[in-house]
Amino acid sequence: MTITAFAYIRFSSRPQEQGDSIRRQESAARRWAEQNNVELSSDTFQDLGVSAFVEGGKRPALADLINAIRDGKIAKNSYILFENTDRITRRGYDHANSLVKEIIGLGVKLVIISTGQVIEHSTNMSLAPMLPLLLDADRAYMESERKSELIRASRKRRRDEETLTGKLPFWLSREDNGIILNDKAFIVSRVVEQKQKGISNQSIARGLNNDSIPSATGRQWNASAIRIVYQNHAIYGAKAYYTTNGKKMNLEKVVANKFPAIVTESDFNSVQQKSSGRVSQISPFSNLLKCHECGGGMVQKTTTYKERKMVYRKCIASIEGRCTQKHAMRDADKIISGLLRTLVYSESTRISGAPAIQAQIDMNYAIEESMYKSGNIEGLVHLYSRRASLETELAAEKAKDGIKRPSFDFKNVFDLPIPEQNAKLRLLLKKIIVEHKPMKKGNKWVIRVSQINGHQKLFIVEQQRGFGNDFILSESDTEKWSLELKRLKQSVADDEKAFAEWLMKKDENLPL
C-alpha cells in the first residue's frame, strides 16, 4: 500500500498571504516527500491567518486534520508534515506534548520538516527524541509572550494618542490625500438598510452569497460577518478604541469624525437596538446539535404544516449558503429526546484521564534538568506552575475514578425545566452530530451522540413525507460493545486458567 503524506500549513497574519509563506511551506512538503519516496497528497489542511499563540484552540484545519485521521480518511502510518515546531503550537511545551501525543496516538507519524524529525507512537515512549521538540515549543512560547507584551504596549500608545494605524475596515482605503471610501462601501449601506427592515443576519448573508459578493476575507458571508459590519463604529465615521483582557475586548472610548461616514450615528444606533432586541429561545439541545458536513450549529426553525406550528432543525451555514447539507430534519428535538430517553449514563465505564495526566507530569520532571542546565529561569517557573496544576488535575481525576456514582437515566433530564435540561445535557454530552443521507423517498438521518464518559451512541432514523412519519432503523452503542469485550476477555482468561490447571494435573499424573 502506498504511504501518503499530508501537509499542514499555517501562518499568523493576512499580509503573509500575499508573500511566500504558503509557497515556502508547500515547497518544503514536496521536497521532503520526494526525498523520502512518499506520495504527497493534494489535500492540504490550512489555517490561514491564525496565530499559533492567540489561537485559543480555534484552529479549524487542525481539527479537520485530526477528525480525518480519526474517521479513517487519512490512513494509519501516513505522515503529517509540519514545517517547524511553531507551526504546531506556540502555547508552550505542555500543549505541544499533548497535541503531538493526540496525533500520533491515532496511528500516524508526525514530521518536523526543518529538523527532519519523525515522531511516531514508539518515539513518544522515550524522552530523548521528544526533548528537542519540547524545548523548541517552550522557546516559541517565550518569544510569543514577549511579542504579546510589546503589542499591548503599542496598542496603549495608539489609544492614548488617538492615532489611526493598522488595517482599515474593508470599505475604507488609504490614499495620498487621506482615508477614502472604496468600491465596497455599498455593502455597508446594503447591510444597514436591510437590518433596519428587520431582515435577519442569515438572510442578509445568503443574499450576498447568492449575488457572488465576497466577504472581507474573500470567503462567503455568514451571520457573524454581517454582525461585525453593522456593529463597527467606523460605518458612521467614528473610531473605537479597546483594551483587551485575555480574549475579551472592552470598549474604552469612541472618537468621532475619524473616517468618512456611510450612515448616520442614529442609523448605527437603530440597528444595534434591533439586533439586541431579538432573543433566541433556548432548547434542551442548544449548543449541542452539530452538522456532520461542516460542524456548524443545527439551528431551530419553525413552519406551519396543516395549520399546525412545526419545528425543524437546519444547518446554520446552509441557511447562509455556505454548506451542502441543506436538508432540514423535522421534529429533530422531539426525535432526539425520545432516543435519549432510552439511554443510561454510567460513570463506572468512563474512560479515565489519569494515565494521560500522569504521562504529562513525568515529561515535566524529565525536562526539568535540561531547562536548569540551560539557565532558562522563566521556563522553569512556567514548568513548576504547570506541574502544580497537573498534579491538582491528577488528584481530581483519581478522585473521580474512585467515586462510585450511581448511573443516571437520561429520561429524568426531560422532567426538568428546559434551561435546566440544556444545562444537564451539556454536563453529560459532548455533542450530537446530525448527518443527512438522501433516499429515493424521504430522508435518512444518522445521529451520533458523544457522551462525556467517552462513549458514543449511534442511531439511524428514516423520515417519510410529512411530520410524524419517523422510524428508527438501527442503533449501536460503544459502551455495550466495550462491556461485551470485557466479558469476552474475562471468559478467555478463565478458559486459559482452567486449561493451564488441566495441563498441570496431566503432567503430575493426577486424576483429571
HELIX and SHEET records of a PDB file:
HELIX    1   1 ARG A   14  GLN A   18  5                                   5    
HELIX    2   2 SER A   21  GLN A   35  1                                  15    
HELIX    3   3 PRO A   60  ARG A   70  1                                  11    
HELIX    4   4 THR A   85  ARG A   87  5                                   3    
HELIX    5   5 TYR A   93  ILE A  104  1                                  12    
HELIX    6   6 THR A  123  MET A  125  5                                   3    
HELIX    7   7 LEU A  131  GLU A  161  1                                  31    
HELIX    8   8 ALA A  185  GLN A  196  1                                  12    
HELIX    9   9 ASN A  201  ASN A  210  1                                  10    
HELIX   10  10 ALA A  223  TYR A  230  1                                   8    
HELIX   11  11 HIS A  233  TYR A  236  5                                   4    
HELIX   12  12 GLU A  265  SER A  276  1                                  12    
HELIX   13  13 ILE A  316  ILE A  319  1                                   4    
HELIX   14  14 ALA A  332  LEU A  340  1                                   9    
HELIX   15  15 ALA A  354  SER A  374  1                                  21    
HELIX   16  16 ILE A  377  GLY A  402  1                                  26    
HELIX   17  17 PHE A  410  ASP A  415  5                                   6    
HELIX   18  18 ILE A  418  LEU A  428  1                                  11    
HELIX   19  19 THR A  478  ASP A  507  1                                  30    
SHEET    1   A 3 GLU A  39  LEU A  40  0                                        
SHEET    2   A 3 THR A   4  PHE A  11  1                                        
SHEET    3   A 3 PHE A  45  LEU A  48  1                                        
SHEET    1   B 5 GLU A  39  LEU A  40  0                                        
SHEET    2   B 5 THR A   4  PHE A  11  1                                        
SHEET    3   B 5 TYR A  79  PHE A  82  1                                        
SHEET    4   B 5 LYS A 109  ILE A 112  1                                        
SHEET    5   B 5 GLN A 117  ILE A 119 -1                                        
SHEET    1   C 2 LEU A 172  GLU A 175  0                                        
SHEET    2   C 2 GLY A 178  LEU A 181 -1                                        
SHEET    1   D 2 LYS A 239  ASN A 245  0                                        
SHEET    2   D 2 LYS A 248  VAL A 255 -1                                        
SHEET    1   E 5 LEU A 289  CYS A 291  0                                        
SHEET    2   E 5 LEU A 429  PRO A 438  1                                        
SHEET    3   E 5 ASN A 443  GLN A 451 -1                                        
SHEET    4   E 5 GLN A 456  GLN A 463 -1                                        
SHEET    5   E 5 ASP A 470  ASP A 477 -1                                        
SHEET    1   F 3 MET A 298  TYR A 305  0                                        
SHEET    2   F 3 ARG A 308  CYS A 315 -1                                        
SHEET    3   F 3 MET A 329  ARG A 330 -1                                        
SHEET    1   G 2 VAL A 344  TYR A 345  0                                        
SHEET    2   G 2 PHE A 408  ASP A 409 -1                                        
END                                                                             
